[in-house]
C-alpha cells in the first residue's frame, strides 16, 4: 500500500522531482502533471520534509494507492473503452498512469493486444514531456523545400485515398489503393515496387519507392514511412473504413514529401514506404525490417514515420515525437525543425508503441513516430466516421513541413 499526490503547478513539480528521492519518495511526469508517491508509512515523513523545504504540500492530500502504478499505452482510447473501471491517476494522449492490483494486472496482461499495452511505471522519470525547442537559423535550401509544400496537392492525395470505400489490408480496395499510390510515386520518377506481405492466411502489400542519391559507394539511407491501410473495428473486411486521419493523412504526407523532393539534388538515398497490415499488428513493417540485410540496416540513418497527423485535438497545433533512446538525436532534429519551420507545440516520449516505428527501434535503428498531439481524444479512428470533415490541414501541413525539413537535411 502507498499514498500519492498529483501535482500540476510547474514550480512545485520541479521542486518535488529534484528532491523526492532525498525525501523517500518517487515521481513520474506525464506532460504537465507529475505523480509523487511513497509507501504509506513514509508519507508523513515525505510531506513534512517537503513542507520544511518550502513546498506547499498538504500532508492530508495524499491519496491511497490501492495497488501499484503502471504505464498504459493505448491507440485512441482502446484501453479505457475496454476497461472503464480501471483507476486512472493521470492521462495525457496515448499514455495513462493506472493504479492496478496484482489480480487486475494478471487479468489484463492475458488480454493485451495490438491496441494497448501495460508496462511497469519507471520511477523518477519523464514518460512524456512538453518541450520548447530552440529556434535555429533556417537553412535556405531546406526553407525552399518547406515553402513548396502545398495544401492543394496534399488535399488531392488525401481525398483520393479516402475515396476508396476501405483500405483494409485484406480487401481488394487496398490493392487498388496500393496500385494508385505506386502510380503516383512512379509519376514523380521514383523506382517503385510492390512487395507481398502475409497477414495470417491472407496477403497484402508494402509499397517501396527509391530515389538514389549522388554519393557513390555505400551512402546513407533515409526512410519516410506511413501505413496505407485503414480499418473499421466493428465491421469486417468490406465495412466502410475511410481512414482519413488514420492513416490517409500520413500516407498522403509521404506522397507530398515525395513530390517536393522528386527533383531536388541529394547526396544520400531516399526510400519512401507505405506499409500494409499495420492495423492487424504491424505486419508490413515487421516483415520489411526482418528482411533487411545487415548492410541495409547499417545504412539507415533515420526512419520518420507519420501516423495520424491531421486532427486537432487541442487548442493549439501540437505534435508528439515518440521514439527511444536510440532515436534521441533524430527526435532533437525534428523538434528543432518544428520550432524553426512551423508553429507546432512539441511533445516527446521514449515509450514507443503501436505504429510502424516500433520494429525499427527493436533493431536499434533510429526511428520516430510523428503523430498529432493528444491522439486519444480523436474518437473517430477505426470507425466509419474517420472522414475528411475532421481533417485540420494546418496541423497536417506543419507536421509534413517538419518532417520534410529534417529529411532534406539528412539527404544533403
C-alpha positions, -999 to 999 in steps of 0.1 A, spaced: 0 0 0 11 35 -6 0 71 -9 4 96 -37 -3 132 -49 -7 146 -84 10 180 -89 2 204 -118 20 236 -107 52 237 -126 74 251 -98 61 226 -73 66 198 -98 102 207 -104 110 211 -67 95 178 -58 111 160 -88 145 173 -77 140 164 -41 117 134 -40 143 106 -36 160 126 -8 126 126 9 119 89 5 95 93 -25 94 86 -62 79 105 -91 69 102 -128 59 131 -151 33 129 -178 31 162 -197 21 190 -174 14 167 -144 37 148 -120 26 120 -97 46 116 -65 43 85 -43 56 67 -12 48 36 8 21 45 33 43 45 64 67 70 48 41 95 35 40 118 66 78 119 67 79 129 30 52 155 34 69 171 64 103 172 47 87 187 16 70 214 37 102 222 56 119 227 22 93 253 14 69 233 -8 32 240 -3 21 204 1 -8 195 24 0 164 43 -36 153 42 -37 155 4 -21 121 -1 -45 97 -17 -45 59 -11 -27 38 -36 -46 5 -39 -20 -15 -58 10 -3 -79 14 22 -106 17 10 -142 21 28 -175 -6 20 -201 -1 30 -237 -31 28 -260 -42 35 -295 -70 60 -294 -90 52 -262 -88 14 -267 -78 5 -231 -102 30 -215 -131 19 -236 -124 -18 -228 -118 -12 -191 -136 19 -179 -135 6 -143 -97 10 -140 -84 37 -117 -66 62 -140 -44 85 -120 -30 106 -149 -38 108 -186 -20 125 -215 -28 115 -250 -19 78 -255 -3 75 -221 -20 66 -189 -8 60 -153 -31 34 -138 -33 20 -102 -36 -18 -106 -40 -46 -81 -19 -78 -88 -51 -97 -99 -60 -69 -122 -26 -68 -138 -27 -106 -143 -61 -104 -159 -53 -75 -182 -19 -90 -192 -37 -120 -206 -58 -97 -228 -30 -74 -240 -34 -68 -277 -23 -46 -306 -43 -17 -293 -29 -13 -258 0 -24 -236 8 -23 -199 43 -17 -187 59 -11 -153 60 27 -145 96 38 -145 104 56 -112 118 91 -112 113 95 -150 96 116 -176 71 95 -195 60 123 -218 73 158 -219 62 191 -234 93 209 -246 102 243 -261 130 236 -286 153 264 -296 146 281 -329 175 276 -352 187 296 -382 167 284 -412 188 267 -439 179 284 -473 179 251 -492 157 235 -466 134 265 -464 130 264 -502 117 228 -499 94 237 -470 79 266 -488 66 245 -517 45 222 -495 10 226 -510 -23 221 -494 -38 217 -528 -18 187 -538 -18 172 -503 -56 175 -502 -59 158 -536 -38 128 -524 -58 126 -492 -92 128 -510 -82 101 -535 -72 77 -507 -104 84 -487 -125 78 -518 -117 41 -516 -146 25 -496 -120 9 -473 -83 3 -473 -85 -28 -451 -53 -47 -458 -71 -78 -469 -96 -61 -492 -94 -57 -530 -98 -19 -523 -64 -19 -505 -48 -35 -536 -64 -8 -557 -52 20 -534 -17 5 -533 -15 5 -571 -28 40 -572 -2 52 -547 25 33 -567 15 51 -599 17 85 -581 53 77 -569 63 64 -603 50 96 -620 74 115 -597 103 95 -611 108 70 -582 118 34 -586 87 17 -572 79 -19 -563 50 -37 -545 62 -63 -521 38 -90 -510 33 -95 -472 15 -121 -452 -13 -114 -427 -24 -147 -412 -37 -167 -441 -42 -136 -462 -19 -114 -483 -13 -77 -487 14 -53 -499 41 -29 -489 48 -1 -515 85 8 -516 98 38 -537 135 46 -541 155 75 -553 192 71 -553 215 99 -542 245 112 -560 270 98 -534 290 68 -548 296 38 -527 277 29 -495 259 61 -487 233 67 -460 196 58 -465 168 79 -452 133 64 -448 100 83 -447 71 59 -439 34 57 -432 8 29 -432 -16 29 -461 -43 6 -446 -74 16 -426 -98 -4 -405 -134 -4 -391 -130 -24 -359 -167 -31 -356 -171 -41 -392 -154 -67 -414 -130 -65 -443 -155 -47 -465 -170 -24 -439 -167 14 -447 -133 25 -434 -124 58 -450 -94 63 -426 -90 99 -434 -68 106 -403 -58 70 -397 -39 69 -419 -47 86 -452 -33 117 -436 2 101 -431 2 83 -465 -7 115 -483 21 132 -464 46 106 -478 33 114 -513 36 152 -507 72 148 -495 79 126 -525 66 153 -548 86 180 -533 119 160 -532 115 143 -566 138 166 -585 159 181 -556 195 171 -557 206 148 -528 238 131 -517 221 102 -498 195 77 -508 158 83 -501 133 55 -496 96 60 -491 74 32 -478 37 28 -475 31 -3 -453 2 -27 -453 -10 -47 -424 -4 -21 -397 -38 -22 -382 -36 -60 -379 -3 -59 -359 24 -40 -378 28 -69 -403 42 -48 -431 69 -30 -411 78 -62 -391 83 -82 -423 102 -53 -440 126 -50 -411 131 -87 -408 140 -89 -445 167 -62 -443 203 -73 -449 230 -63 -424 243 -38 -449 209 -22 -454 203 -19 -416 236 -2 -411 229 22 -440 197 35 -425 204 68 -407 167 77 -399 132 65 -401 105 92 -400 70 77 -396 37 95 -400 6 81 -384 -25 103 -377 -12 138 -384 -44 157 -392 -68 160 -364 -66 190 -340 -73 175 -305 -60 206 -285 -65 243 -287 -31 247 -304 -14 226 -331 8 200 -314 28 170 -325 41 141 -304 76 128 -313 77 92 -300 109 72 -301 135 55 -279 170 63 -266 184 52 -300 162 79 -316 172 108 -294 193 126 -320 166 123 -346 140 135 -321 161 165 -314 164 173 -351 126 170 -355 120 192 -325 144 218 -338 127 217 -372 93 221 -356 105 253 -338 123 267 -369 99 260 -397 64 256 -381 43 268 -351 39 233 -336 39 227 -299 62 197 -294 56 167 -271 82 140 -267 83 104 -253 106 74 -254 77 50 -246 72 36 -281 42 16 -291 17 7 -317 30 21 -350 55 12 -377 85 29 -360 85 1 -334 100 -28 -354 129 -5 -365 135 6 -329 136 -31 -319 166 -35 -342 183 -3 -328 176 17 -360 168 53 -352 130 57 -358 105 83 -347 67 84 -348 53 118 -357 16 119 -346 -9 145 -337 -8 156 -301 -33 140 -276 -44 115 -302 -65 96 -277 -91 124 -279 -98 115 -315 -128 93 -312 -133 87 -349 -104 64 -356 -112 29 -366 -148 38 -374 -168 49 -404 -166 84 -390 -129 89 -398 -138 113 -427 -124 144 -443 -148 165 -422 -124 162 -393 -92 170 -411 -72 200 -400 -49 209 -429 -29 235 -410 -18 208 -385 -11 182 -412 9 206 -433 31 217 -404 39 181 -394 48 175 -431 70 206 -432 88 195 -400 94 160 -414 104 174 -448 129 198 -433 147 170 -414 146 147 -444 161 174 -466 189 180 -441 197 143 -439 197 137 -476 221 166 -482 
